Amino acid sequence: MSATWRDSNQVQLLINGEDYFPSVFQAINDAREEVLLETFIIFEDKVGQQLQQVLIDAARRGVRVEVLVDGYGTADLSSDFLQALVEVGVHLQAFDPSPKLLGMRTNLFRRMHRKILVIDGETAFVGGINYSADHLADFGPMAKQDYAVRVRGPIVADLHRASLQLLDETSRVRRNPTPWRSRSAPIEADSAQASMLLCIRDNHEHQRDIEQHYLIAIRSARERVVIANAYFFPGYRLLRAIRNAARRGVKVTLILQGMPDLPLVLLCSRLLYNYLLRDGVVIHEYCERPLHGKVALIDDQWSTIGSSNLDPLSLALNLEANLIIRDRKLNERLHEHLLGLAQAHCKAVTLQRVLRGYWWRAPLIFLTFHFLRRFPAIVGWLPAHSPKLIPMVPTPEAPPGAPAPLDQAKHP
């Protein structure tokens, strides 16, 4: 868990696509030298098309543009979409793509789930928001609730270095990290003096870093713990830390999905309710629309925002990135927002409701919990995924508008 706290950073909380996309697209439009973008998903909808255009404009200005997507999450971009990017010099890569089998994607595990954007080594964005229209309210009832932050300051150098390190995993072309500079005007910040730490999860030296930071913060909590998480099925250590915090008088509040995009998610989370509620944990199910956020706050200073869910995939298999932030102003703004969600758009979960029919569900809960606990180890029996980046290029023989197979040529 080797990471360094960086002081004196500016931070701005961005809520949903309405905050995030205009800020990101403007930052790319302002780029002078370099754009490094990592994301799980780019969809070819109105958001993806706007992203495509600002990246094309940046490349035409001579900005170096590197885009890394996940080969599972971003598998269906058309040949036309890719061609427009590649022909202006955008360097597109996919993490561990695999061909479909009988029309189905098969590479389900060990995904590149990070969402990081670094502009000119000066400004960076970190969070859980993908480049898709379902992060905008006008998408309809299934529009996602999600969070990110925009940051400037010394922490940007760590984000820049982390992005280059992943891009260079399979390349012999080494790039010199761009040091953080302060040539641009300050951002519209919630705070200008935040201390931050970049916490990543990989399958090598940082396998449990994000979980460990959660554990340290929850175990030291004195007043409040608030966790808003889309896919909530943590391991026993985190569950026990959450329960023990409530037992010692900390006000522990969980905001979880009540209207999930994946129904199985709700079922899995509800398997844990009895264990938590009986010791005083307060659970709200967010029912206005799907919750996609991955945020938490402890007491009045500690917060985290990033890509990591509290489930077996994020905590034990995927590549993830969270910022840990110590700042009273950001913590308070996030707390007020989450409290508003809980009061206005959530349904409280009671122990009485959970215990209804518990006698026949108890064996299922026991078996499912222990299976999911051991799920990462089971997946570990499969061949390990080392970072494998493959250039995304349009295939000449693909018909216009058709999904483009990936060129299988690999970096040396």
FENVEN-V458519 format. One line per field, one symbol per residue. ss: DSSP state (H for helix, E for strand, L for the rest). psi: psi as a letter, one per 30 degrees, with the letter a starting at -180 (. if undefined). burial: b if it has 24 or more other ideal C-beta (glycine too) atoms within 12 Angstrom, else e. Layout:
ss->???
psi->???
burial->???
This chain:
ss->LLLLLEEEEEEEEEEHHHHHHHHHHHHHHHLLLEEEEEELLELLLHHHHHHHHHHHHHHHLLLEEEEEEELLLLLLLEHHHHHHHHLLLLEEEEELLLLLELLELLLLLLLELLLEEEELLLEEEEELLLELHHHLHHHLLLLLELEEEEEELLHHHHHHHHHHHHHLLLLLLLLLLLLLLLLLLLLLLLEEEEEEEEEEELLLLLLLHHHHHHHHHHHLLLLEEEEEELLELLLHHHHHHHHHHHHLLLEEEEEEELLLLLHHHHHHHHLLHHHHHLLLLEEEEELLLLELLEEEEELLLEEEEELLLELHHHHHLLEEEEEEEELHHHHHHHHHHHHHHHHHHEEEELHHHHHLLHHHHHHHHHHHHHHHHLHHHHHLLLLLLLLLEEELLLLLLLLLLLELLLLLLELL
psi->hjlkkklhkkkkkkjlfeeeeeeeeeeeefkeekjjkklekklhaeeeeeeeeeeeeeeffgkkjkkklkfeeifgkleeeeeeeefggkjklkjhlklljhgkkfifliljgkjkkkjggeklkkagklilfggkeffafgkkklllkklkaffeeeeeeeeeeeefegkfjkkkkklklhflklljkfkghkklkkjlkagcfhfgeeeeeeeeeefgkeekkkkjkejjilleeeeeeeeeeeeggkjkkkjlkfilfjeeeeeeefffeeeeefggkkkkkjgelkkglillkkbgeklkkafjlileeeffelklkkkkkjkeeeeeeeeeeeeeeeefglkkkleeeefjgeeffeeeeeeeefeeegeeeeefflkkjlkjkkkjkkkefkkkflkklkkgkll.
burial->eebebbebbbbbbbbbbebbbebbbbbbebbebbbbbbbbbbbbbebbbbbbebbbbbbeeebbbbbbbbbbbbbbbbbebbbbbbebebbbbbbbbbeeeeeeeebebbbbbbbbbbbbbbbbbbbbbbbbbbbbeebeeebbbbbbbbbbbbbbbbbbbbbbbbbbbeeeeeeeebebeeeeeebebbbeebbbbbbbbbbeebbbbbbbbbbebbeebeebbbbbbbbbbbbeebbebbbbbbeeebbbbbbbbbbbbeeebbebbbbbbbbbbebebbbbbbbbbbbbbbbbbbbebbbbbbbbbbbbbbbbbbbbbbbbbbbebbbebbbebbeebbeebbebbeeeebeeeeeeeeeebeeebeebbebbeebeeeeebebbbbbbbbbeeeeeeebbbbbeeeee
